[in-house]
Amino acid sequence: DKMYWWWVVHVWVEGVWELIMAAMLAFLLIKMTGVDREIIEKWLYIIVGFSLFSGLLGTGHHYYWIGTPEYWHWIGAVFSVLEVVPFFAMIIWAFYLVYRSGRDHPNKAAMLWSLGCPIMAFFGAGILGLMHSFPSINYYTHG
């Protein structure tokens, strides 16, 4: 039952929360930068697709201590490292689109959120989440 419990938790985080954050960021970038919607949507599909792909198999980093087969440890470790990539891509995406637009938007708070949110997500969910994929740390956080 723990294996399926982790699937529910991990798929919810990787498949829903990151999608919501990326969609909100895409909406704000469309409105504030004036960059074409098709360009932002292409980035959005790549980031969300990679997030789901790495997140589904990265669920294996929760399986170290629940008695699953040994191959899940390697799958979980490799794809957990890849889970950081979509967060980093969001940073590049946001800064690139703001730079490309060349607009000085009057709503500085929204612009700062649009640039700060992916940075905080990268360090919070990306880097700190990556720490769970190391068995020595995972033992104390999940085991």
N, CA and C atoms as an extended XYZ file, in Angstrom:
429
Properties=species:S:1:pos:R:3:atomname:S:1:resname:S:1:resid:I:1 pbc="F F F"
N         0.818       -1.206        0.000 N   ASP     1
C         0.000        0.000        0.000 CA  ASP     1
C         0.858        1.265        0.000 C   ASP     1
N         2.068        1.199        0.583 N   LYS     2
C         2.943        2.375        0.597 CA  LYS     2
C         3.376        2.761       -0.814 C   LYS     2
N         3.554        1.763       -1.665 N   MET     3
C         3.965        2.060       -3.035 CA  MET     3
C         2.909        2.894       -3.746 C   MET     3
N         1.664        2.524       -3.619 N   TYR     4
C         0.598        3.269       -4.276 CA  TYR     4
C         0.328        4.593       -3.574 C   TYR     4
N         0.574        4.642       -2.287 N   TRP     5
C         0.435        5.900       -1.561 CA  TRP     5
C         1.420        6.915       -2.099 C   TRP     5
N         2.678        6.478       -2.331 N   TRP     6
C         3.677        7.391       -2.888 CA  TRP     6
C         3.320        7.799       -4.308 C   TRP     6
N         2.700        6.914       -5.075 N   TRP     7
C         2.275        7.291       -6.424 CA  TRP     7
C         1.247        8.414       -6.360 C   TRP     7
N         0.289        8.301       -5.462 N   VAL     8
C        -0.725        9.352       -5.337 CA  VAL     8
C        -0.082       10.666       -4.934 C   VAL     8
N         0.777       10.627       -3.926 N   VAL     9
C         1.423       11.846       -3.450 CA  VAL     9
C         2.321       12.452       -4.526 C   VAL     9
N         3.175       11.637       -5.111 N   HIS    10
C         4.153       12.145       -6.070 CA  HIS    10
C         3.508       12.612       -7.363 C   HIS    10
N         2.541       11.879       -7.858 N   VAL    11
C         1.869       12.293       -9.090 CA  VAL    11
C         1.069       13.569       -8.843 C   VAL    11
N         0.518       13.728       -7.659 N   TRP    12
C        -0.183       14.962       -7.331 CA  TRP    12
C         0.782       16.144       -7.360 C   TRP    12
N         1.947       15.976       -6.755 N   VAL    13
C         2.923       17.063       -6.717 CA  VAL    13
C         3.470       17.347       -8.107 C   VAL    13
N         3.941       16.315       -8.793 N   GLU    14
C         4.579       16.516      -10.094 CA  GLU    14
C         3.564       16.812      -11.197 C   GLU    14
N         2.408       16.186      -11.127 N   GLY    15
C         1.443       16.329      -12.214 CA  GLY    15
C         0.465       17.461      -12.048 C   GLY    15
N         0.268       17.950      -10.831 N   VAL    16
C        -0.731       18.981      -10.618 CA  VAL    16
C        -0.099       20.298      -10.192 C   VAL    16
N         0.683       20.274       -9.125 N   TRP    17
C         1.208       21.540       -8.615 CA  TRP    17
C         2.152       22.215       -9.588 C   TRP    17
N         3.022       21.443      -10.195 N   GLU    18
C         3.957       22.058      -11.146 CA  GLU    18
C         3.221       22.539      -12.390 C   GLU    18
N         2.196       21.816      -12.788 N   LEU    19
C         1.388       22.252      -13.929 CA  LEU    19
C         0.661       23.552      -13.623 C   LEU    19
N         0.103       23.664      -12.425 N   ILE    20
C        -0.598       24.894      -12.033 CA  ILE    20
C         0.377       26.067      -11.987 C   ILE    20
N         1.543       25.860      -11.394 N   MET    21
C         2.523       26.939      -11.325 CA  MET    21
C         2.988       27.352      -12.714 C   MET    21
N         3.257       26.397      -13.576 N   ALA    22
C         3.712       26.711      -14.931 CA  ALA    22
C         2.614       27.418      -15.720 C   ALA    22
N         1.365       27.014      -15.532 N   ALA    23
C         0.256       27.665      -16.237 CA  ALA    23
C         0.056       29.103      -15.765 C   ALA    23
N         0.153       29.320      -14.456 N   MET    24
C         0.041       30.687      -13.938 CA  MET    24
C         1.186       31.557      -14.436 C   MET    24
N         2.372       30.989      -14.452 N   LEU    25
C         3.530       31.720      -14.945 CA  LEU    25
C         3.380       32.033      -16.427 C   LEU    25
N         2.896       31.081      -17.202 N   ALA    26
C         2.681       31.309      -18.634 CA  ALA    26
C         1.655       32.414      -18.856 C   ALA    26
N         0.572       32.397      -18.105 N   PHE    27
C        -0.462       33.431      -18.241 CA  PHE    27
C         0.105       34.815      -17.953 C   PHE    27
N         0.841       34.928      -16.851 N   LEU    28
C         1.421       36.228      -16.505 CA  LEU    28
C         2.447       36.686      -17.543 C   LEU    28
N         3.240       35.760      -18.045 N   LEU    29
C         4.229       36.142      -19.045 CA  LEU    29
C         3.574       36.579      -20.351 C   LEU    29
N         2.472       35.952      -20.709 N   ILE    30
C         1.740       36.385      -21.910 CA  ILE    30
C         1.229       37.801      -21.720 C   ILE    30
N         0.630       38.059      -20.576 N   LYS    31
C         0.040       39.375      -20.318 CA  LYS    31
C         1.081       40.470      -20.135 C   LYS    31
N         2.176       40.157      -19.464 N   MET    32
C         3.135       41.210      -19.127 CA  MET    32
C         4.200       41.443      -20.187 C   MET    32
N         4.612       40.385      -20.870 N   THR    33
C         5.705       40.570      -21.817 CA  THR    33
C         5.219       40.825      -23.234 C   THR    33
N         4.017       40.378      -23.551 N   GLY    34
C         3.517       40.537      -24.908 CA  GLY    34
C         4.120       39.554      -25.891 C   GLY    34
N         4.875       38.577      -25.381 N   VAL    35
C         5.457       37.556      -26.245 CA  VAL    35
C         4.330       36.686      -26.785 C   VAL    35
N         4.484       36.240      -28.000 N   ASP    36
C         3.450       35.453      -28.672 CA  ASP    36
C         3.073       34.210      -27.856 C   ASP    36
N         1.798       33.941      -27.818 N   ARG    37
C         1.266       32.827      -27.033 CA  ARG    37
C         1.821       31.488      -27.500 C   ARG    37
N         2.023       31.323      -28.800 N   GLU    38
C         2.535       30.053      -29.313 CA  GLU    38
C         3.930       29.745      -28.785 C   GLU    38
N         4.763       30.754      -28.650 N   ILE    39
C         6.118       30.560      -28.119 CA  ILE    39
C         6.048       30.102      -26.672 C   ILE    39
N         5.203       30.769      -25.887 N   ILE    40
C         5.069       30.407      -24.474 CA  ILE    40
C         4.460       29.019      -24.328 C   ILE    40
N         3.498       28.668      -25.164 N   GLU    41
C         2.884       27.344      -25.082 CA  GLU    41
C         3.875       26.237      -25.413 C   GLU    41
N         4.752       26.457      -26.375 N   LYS    42
C         5.757       25.441      -26.712 CA  LYS    42
C         6.666       25.180      -25.520 C   LYS    42
N         7.126       26.235      -24.876 N   TRP    43
C         7.934       26.078      -23.673 CA  TRP    43
C         7.143       25.356      -22.589 C   TRP    43
N         5.890       25.736      -22.442 N   LEU    44
C         5.042       25.140      -21.407 CA  LEU    44
C         4.890       23.639      -21.624 C   LEU    44
N         4.639       23.220      -22.855 N   TYR    45
C         4.486       21.791      -23.145 CA  TYR    45
C         5.770       21.024      -22.858 C   TYR    45
N         6.900       21.604      -23.204 N   ILE    46
C         8.179       20.933      -22.962 CA  ILE    46
C         8.429       20.785      -21.466 C   ILE    46
N         8.234       21.860      -20.731 N   ILE    47
C         8.505       21.834      -19.290 CA  ILE    47
C         7.558       20.889      -18.564 C   ILE    47
N         6.272       20.989      -18.849 N   VAL    48
C         5.299       20.135      -18.162 CA  VAL    48
C         5.479       18.673      -18.575 C   VAL    48
N         5.751       18.429      -19.850 N   GLY    49
C         5.985       17.053      -20.303 CA  GLY    49
C         7.195       16.429      -19.628 C   GLY    49
N         8.285       17.188      -19.545 N   PHE    50
C         9.484       16.670      -18.894 CA  PHE    50
C         9.256       16.477      -17.404 C   PHE    50
N         8.475       17.362      -16.815 N   SER    51
C         8.162       17.237      -15.390 CA  SER    51
C         7.375       15.956      -15.117 C   SER    51
N         6.380       15.675      -15.939 N   LEU    52
C         5.593       14.456      -15.754 CA  LEU    52
C         6.433       13.213      -16.001 C   LEU    52
N         7.239       13.238      -17.058 N   PHE    53
C         8.073       12.083      -17.397 CA  PHE    53
C         9.057       11.769      -16.276 C   PHE    53
N         9.780       12.781      -15.827 N   SER    54
C        10.767       12.547      -14.771 CA  SER    54
C        10.086       12.292      -13.431 C   SER    54
N         8.947       12.930      -13.193 N   GLY    55
C         8.258       12.784      -11.922 CA  GLY    55
C         7.648       11.407      -11.712 C   GLY    55
N         7.126       10.815      -12.776 N   LEU    56
C         6.520        9.491      -12.641 CA  LEU    56
C         7.565        8.447      -12.271 C   LEU    56
N         8.656        8.426      -13.009 N   LEU    57
C         9.690        7.435      -12.699 CA  LEU    57
C        10.529        7.843      -11.500 C   LEU    57
N        10.594        9.138      -11.223 N   GLY    58
C        11.321        9.604      -10.052 CA  GLY    58
C        10.636        9.239       -8.746 C   GLY    58
N         9.415        8.754       -8.828 N   THR    59
C         8.702        8.311       -7.630 CA  THR    59
C         9.473        7.209       -6.911 C   THR    59
N        10.304        6.497       -7.659 N   GLY    60
C        11.081        5.403       -7.081 CA  GLY    60
C        12.013        5.819       -5.960 C   GLY    60
N        12.319        7.117       -5.830 N   HIS    61
C        13.198        7.503       -4.717 CA  HIS    61
C        12.481        7.433       -3.371 C   HIS    61
N        11.200        7.213       -3.395 N   HIS    62
C        10.459        7.011       -2.149 CA  HIS    62
C        10.428        5.541       -1.733 C   HIS    62
N        10.953        4.649       -2.572 N   TYR    63
C        10.818        3.212       -2.363 CA  TYR    63
C        11.994        2.558       -1.671 C   TYR    63
N        12.990        3.327       -1.234 N   TYR    64
C        14.191        2.714       -0.674 CA  TYR    64
C        13.890        1.811        0.509 C   TYR    64
N        12.951        2.193        1.340 N   TRP    65
C        12.793        1.528        2.627 CA  TRP    65
C        11.467        0.795        2.771 C   TRP    65
N        10.773        0.526        1.652 N   ILE    66
C         9.471       -0.141        1.784 CA  ILE    66
C         9.465       -1.542        1.185 C   ILE    66
N        10.628       -2.049        0.785 N   GLY    67
C        10.732       -3.437        0.343 CA  GLY    67
C        10.450       -3.680       -1.123 C   GLY    67
N        10.561       -2.674       -1.968 N   THR    68
C        10.358       -2.878       -3.406 CA  THR    68
C        11.622       -3.465       -4.025 C   THR    68
N        11.525       -3.992       -5.244 N   PRO    69
C        12.722       -4.559       -5.893 CA  PRO    69
C        13.834       -3.527       -6.044 C   PRO    69
N        15.059       -4.036       -6.116 N   GLU    70
C        16.268       -3.201       -6.150 CA  GLU    70
C        16.304       -2.252       -7.354 C   GLU    70
N        15.734       -2.650       -8.494 N   TYR    71
C        15.809       -1.794       -9.682 CA  TYR    71
C        15.092       -0.460       -9.480 C   TYR    71
N        14.134       -0.403       -8.580 N   TRP    72
C        13.441        0.866       -8.321 CA  TRP    72
C        14.371        1.890       -7.700 C   TRP    72
N        15.366        1.447       -6.989 N   HIS    73
C        16.301        2.383       -6.373 CA  HIS    73
C        17.081        3.137       -7.437 C   HIS    73
N        17.532        2.417       -8.461 N   TRP    74
C        18.281        3.068       -9.544 CA  TRP    74
C        17.373        3.942      -10.393 C   TRP    74
N        16.205        3.437      -10.720 N   ILE    75
C        15.255        4.228      -11.511 CA  ILE    75
C        14.892        5.497      -10.748 C   ILE    75
N        14.580        5.356       -9.476 N   GLY    76
C        14.219        6.513       -8.666 CA  GLY    76
C        15.347        7.517       -8.548 C   GLY    76
N        16.568        7.035       -8.386 N   ALA    77
C        17.712        7.941       -8.232 CA  ALA    77
C        17.987        8.712       -9.519 C   ALA    77
N        17.997        8.021      -10.648 N   VAL    78
C        18.301        8.676      -11.927 CA  VAL    78
C        17.231        9.700      -12.288 C   VAL    78
N        15.985        9.315      -12.199 N   PHE    79
C        14.923       10.227      -12.617 CA  PHE    79
C        14.644       11.315      -11.584 C   PHE    79
N        15.029       11.092      -10.337 N   SER    80
C        14.921       12.161       -9.347 CA  SER    80
C        15.887       13.287       -9.656 C   SER    80
N        17.058       12.935      -10.146 N   VAL    81
C        18.018       13.958      -10.561 CA  VAL    81
C        17.441       14.751      -11.735 C   VAL    81
N        16.741       14.072      -12.626 N   LEU    82
C        16.146       14.753      -13.787 CA  LEU    82
C        14.953       15.634      -13.415 C   LEU    82
N        14.374       15.432      -12.236 N   GLU    83
C        13.236       16.251      -11.818 CA  GLU    83
C        13.620       17.711      -11.589 C   GLU    83
N        14.889       17.985      -11.415 N   VAL    84
C        15.363       19.353      -11.208 CA  VAL    84
C        15.348       20.130      -12.525 C   VAL    84
N        15.495       19.441      -13.644 N   VAL    85
C        15.608       20.085      -14.961 CA  VAL    85
C        14.399       20.955      -15.308 C   VAL    85
N        13.142       20.505      -15.123 N   PRO    86
C        12.022       21.381      -15.468 CA  PRO    86
C        11.986       22.671      -14.648 C   PRO    86
N        12.388       22.594      -13.390 N   PHE    87
C        12.426       23.812      -12.576 CA  PHE    87
C        13.473       24.788      -13.093 C   PHE    87
N        14.631       24.255      -13.462 N   PHE    88
C        15.677       25.120      -14.020 CA  PHE    88
C        15.241       25.680      -15.370 C   PHE    88
N        14.544       24.857      -16.161 N   ALA    89
C        14.036       25.331      -17.456 CA  ALA    89
C        13.027       26.457      -17.264 C   ALA    89
N        12.234       26.407      -16.192 N   MET    90
C        11.290       27.488      -15.913 CA  MET    90
C        12.009       28.797      -15.634 C   MET    90
N        13.145       28.724      -14.948 N   ILE    91
C        13.925       29.940      -14.688 CA  ILE    91
C        14.412       30.540      -16.004 C   ILE    91
N        15.016       29.700      -16.825 N   ILE    92
C        15.523       30.177      -18.109 CA  ILE    92
C        14.391       30.728      -18.961 C   ILE    92
N        13.271       30.011      -18.978 N   TRP    93
C        12.092       30.392      -19.751 CA  TRP    93
C        11.598       31.768      -19.332 C   TRP    93
N        11.423       31.992      -18.046 N   ALA    94
C        10.886       33.267      -17.556 CA  ALA    94
C        11.838       34.423      -17.853 C   ALA    94
N        13.109       34.255      -17.538 N   PHE    95
C        14.070       35.332      -17.775 CA  PHE    95
C        14.244       35.616      -19.267 C   PHE    95
N        14.247       34.572      -20.082 N   TYR    96
C        14.389       34.758      -21.525 CA  TYR    96
C        13.213       35.531      -22.097 C   TYR    96
N        12.013       35.164      -21.692 N   LEU    97
C        10.831       35.840      -22.247 CA  LEU    97
C        10.739       37.287      -21.778 C   LEU    97
N        11.105       37.551      -20.539 N   VAL    98
C        11.099       38.943      -20.054 CA  VAL    98
C        12.161       39.743      -20.804 C   VAL    98
N        13.327       39.146      -20.985 N   TYR    99
C        14.401       39.833      -21.717 CA  TYR    99
C        14.014       40.044      -23.178 C   TYR    99
N        13.424       39.026      -23.792 N   ARG   100
C        13.048       39.097      -25.209 CA  ARG   100
C        11.991       40.156      -25.476 C   ARG   100
N        11.089       40.332      -24.526 N   SER   101
C        10.004       41.291      -24.742 CA  SER   101
C        10.524       42.724      -24.794 C   SER   101
N        11.523       43.026      -23.987 N   GLY   102
C        12.083       44.370      -23.968 CA  GLY   102
C        11.148       45.409      -23.360 C   GLY   102
N        10.052       44.957      -22.752 N   ARG   103
C         9.090       45.887      -22.155 CA  ARG   103
C         9.425       46.152      -20.702 C   ARG   103
N         9.190       47.365      -20.302 N   ASP   104
C         9.339       47.728      -18.891 CA  ASP   104
C         7.929       47.804      -18.317 C   ASP   104
N         7.472       46.686      -17.782 N   HIS   105
C         6.088       46.604      -17.315 CA  HIS   105
C         5.918       47.405      -16.028 C   HIS   105
N         4.808       48.167      -15.915 N   PRO   106
C         4.621       48.995      -14.719 CA  PRO   106
C         4.319       48.196      -13.444 C   PRO   106
N         3.791       46.988      -13.570 N   ASN   107
C         3.473       46.182      -12.392 CA  ASN   107
C         4.722       45.396      -11.972 C   ASN   107
N         5.558       46.044      -11.180 N   LYS   108
C         6.830       45.444      -10.769 CA  LYS   108
C         6.632       44.225       -9.873 C   LYS   108
N         5.589       44.243       -9.046 N   ALA   109
C         5.348       43.107       -8.146 CA  ALA   109
C         5.035       41.842       -8.943 C   ALA   109
N         4.198       41.954       -9.955 N   ALA   110
C         3.870       40.790      -10.777 CA  ALA   110
C         5.086       40.308      -11.556 C   ALA   110
N         5.892       41.265      -12.018 N   MET   111
C         7.102       40.887      -12.752 CA  MET   111
C         8.088       40.191      -11.825 C   MET   111
N         8.235       40.685      -10.612 N   LEU   112
C         9.132       40.031       -9.654 CA  LEU   112
C         8.620       38.648       -9.276 C   LEU   112
N         7.304       38.488       -9.139 N   TRP   113
C         6.753       37.160       -8.851 CA  TRP   113
C         7.044       36.228      -10.005 C   TRP   113
N         6.875       36.712      -11.225 N   SER   114
C         7.095       35.880      -12.405 CA  SER   114
C         8.542       35.429      -12.528 C   SER   114
N         9.460       36.226      -12.043 N   LEU   115
C        10.867       35.834      -12.085 CA  LEU   115
C        11.299       35.112      -10.807 C   LEU   115
N        10.690       35.441       -9.680 N   GLY   116
C        11.069       34.840       -8.403 CA  GLY   116
C        10.457       33.484       -8.149 C   GLY   116
N         9.252       33.256       -8.637 N   CYS   117
C         8.571       31.987       -8.390 CA  CYS   117
C         9.345       30.792       -8.949 C   CYS   117
N         9.815       30.837      -10.188 N   PRO   118
C        10.591       29.678      -10.652 CA  PRO   118
C        11.921       29.510       -9.920 C   PRO   118
N        12.514       30.608       -9.476 N   ILE   119
C        13.767       30.503       -8.719 CA  ILE   119
C        13.507       29.811       -7.385 C   ILE   119
N        12.471       30.236       -6.677 N   MET   120
C        12.160       29.621       -5.385 CA  MET   120
C        11.724       28.164       -5.558 C   MET   120
N        10.979       27.873       -6.631 N   ALA   121
C        10.576       26.489       -6.893 CA  ALA   121
C        11.792       25.619       -7.196 C   ALA   121
N        12.760       26.186       -7.923 N   PHE   122
C        13.979       25.439       -8.232 CA  PHE   122
C        14.740       25.079       -6.959 C   PHE   122
N        14.892       26.032       -6.056 N   PHE   123
C        15.627       25.749       -4.824 CA  PHE   123
C        14.792       24.931       -3.843 C   PHE   123
N        13.496       25.237       -3.744 N   GLY   124
C        12.648       24.523       -2.792 CA  GLY   124
C        12.321       23.115       -3.232 C   GLY   124
N        11.536       23.009       -4.284 N   ALA   125
C        11.116       21.685       -4.748 CA  ALA   125
C        12.218       20.982       -5.527 C   ALA   125
N        13.022       21.744       -6.256 N   GLY   126
C        14.059       21.131       -7.075 CA  GLY   126
C        15.240       20.637       -6.265 C   GLY   126
N        15.981       21.551       -5.657 N   ILE   127
C        17.205       21.173       -4.933 CA  ILE   127
C        16.882       20.438       -3.640 C   ILE   127
N        15.970       20.994       -2.827 N   LEU   128
C        15.643       20.304       -1.570 CA  LEU   128
C        14.926       18.987       -1.838 C   LEU   128
N        14.108       18.936       -2.891 N   GLY   129
C        13.474       17.675       -3.277 CA  GLY   129
C        14.487       16.652       -3.760 C   GLY   129
N        15.538       17.142       -4.420 N   LEU   130
C        16.593       16.250       -4.889 CA  LEU   130
C        17.299       15.569       -3.725 C   LEU   130
N        17.374       16.238       -2.603 N   MET   131
C        18.041       15.658       -1.442 CA  MET   131
C        17.392       14.340       -1.012 C   MET   131
N        16.101       14.183       -1.267 N   HIS   132
C        15.409       12.939       -0.908 CA  HIS   132
C        15.866       11.757       -1.741 C   HIS   132
N        16.502       12.027       -2.859 N   SER   133
C        16.901       10.905       -3.702 CA  SER   133
C        18.214       10.278       -3.257 C   SER   133
N        18.892       10.882       -2.301 N   PHE   134
C        20.090       10.264       -1.749 CA  PHE   134
C        19.683        9.376       -0.580 C   PHE   134
N        19.991        8.080       -0.649 N   PRO   135
C        19.520        7.158        0.393 CA  PRO   135
C        19.897        7.558        1.812 C   PRO   135
N        21.070        8.155        1.988 N   SER   136
C        21.489        8.523        3.344 CA  SER   136
C        20.603        9.609        3.937 C   SER   136
N        20.076       10.497        3.123 N   ILE   137
C        19.150       11.531        3.586 CA  ILE   137
C        17.722       10.982        3.618 C   ILE   137
N        17.395       10.193        2.602 N   ASN   138
C        16.058        9.620        2.496 CA  ASN   138
C        15.731        8.742        3.700 C   ASN   138
N        16.737        8.107        4.271 N   TYR   139
C        16.529        7.263        5.453 CA  TYR   139
C        15.902        8.052        6.582 C   TYR   139
N        16.304        9.302        6.757 N   TYR   140
C        15.788       10.118        7.861 CA  TYR   140
C        14.524       10.870        7.488 C   TYR   140
N        14.275       11.093        6.223 N   THR   141
C        13.066       11.830        5.824 CA  THR   141
C        11.899       10.920        5.482 C   THR   141
N        12.185        9.709        4.979 N   HIS   142
C        11.113        8.781        4.617 CA  HIS   142
C        11.189        7.471        5.369 C   HIS   142
N        12.398        7.037        5.676 N   GLY   143
C        12.591        5.703        6.274 CA  GLY   143
C        12.224        5.682        7.705 C   GLY   143
